Amino acid sequence: MAHTFEDLVNLEQAAVEAHACLNTPGVDYDQQWQAWRDASAAFQTAVTEHAEAEGTSRVEVEMAVKKAVRHAETAS
C-alpha cells in the first residue's frame, strides 16, 4: 500500500512524540522504548513503500518528511 506524504508526516510525528515520552516520569521506560521503536519502524517502512511507488529517492522522501515535521513553522 502506497502512503501519501501526509501519511508519512503523521507516522513521523508519532515517532517523534513516542521518543519525547522516553524521559516522562511515571512512564514505563521499556514499554515506551518499544513504542518508539515500533513507530520508527512503521515510518521507515512507509517511506520505503512511498519512494518505490513514486519512483523517487527514499532518502529524499525521508528528508522532506522530517523537515516538514521538525521545521513545520518554517515550512509554511
PyMOL commands that set and color helices and strands:
alter all, ss='L'
color gray80, all
select helices_A, chain A and resi 5-23+29-54+58-70+72-75
alter helices_A, ss='H'
color red, helices_A
deselect
rebuild
show_as cartoon
